[in-house]
Amino acid sequence: MVGVRANDPLEQQLIDQTGIETIPVDDVRGDCRQLCAAMNRLSRTADLIYIHFDADALDQSEVASMRLTEPNGPMRTELAAALEIIMAYPKVAALGIADINPEGDVDGQMVQAALAVIKGGIAGVAG
């Protein structure tokens, strides 16, 4: 899990009990070293990798019209750059996107932020 900033206690307990790896936002803002290490481990053990992106993972300022955002998230450019790296891994087979609500996005900010992230993913696939 990348960039998670707010888990309820039961979620955190499950994450801790199952050993789910979490990558901090600062890694996405920086050199993505932890993210690449995790992708390398997954690439050695998984046949295919599915990437899931929740739009509310972005910083509040990027998706202000969303209800469940948290501060201190990655900016769209940072997440797009990270997704470009991730999507270049040969075992990545699919990208899913959730939490985009165009009806609640009165100024188009949410859709534009998601589009920027998607473009980063496409750049990674295109190589």
C-alpha positions, 0 to 999 in steps of 0.5 A: 500500500502506497501513501496511506495516511489514515487507517482506522484501528481495525484496518491497521490491525489487519495490515499489521497482522498480515504483513502488508507492506506500506510505502510512505508518501515521502518515498513517492515524493522522493526517489521511489526507492522503497516503491521500486524495491517492493515492485522488484519483490512482487515481480519475483513472486507474482505472475501478474501485478494489479495496480489500484489507485484511489483518487482520494490518495492525492493531497486534499488540495488536489481533490478538494471536492472529495469528502474523504481526503487527507492532508499531506498526500502526494501531488498529482505530478508526484503520483504520476511520476511514481505510476510511470515507474510502476507501470514500466514493470513487465508484470504489471497487467492492469490498473484500476482507478476508484473514487472519481465522482464527476458529478461531485467535481464541480470545477473538474479538479478531481478529473484533471488530477486523475487524468494527470496520474493516468497519463503517468501510467500510460507513459510507463507502459509506453516506455 
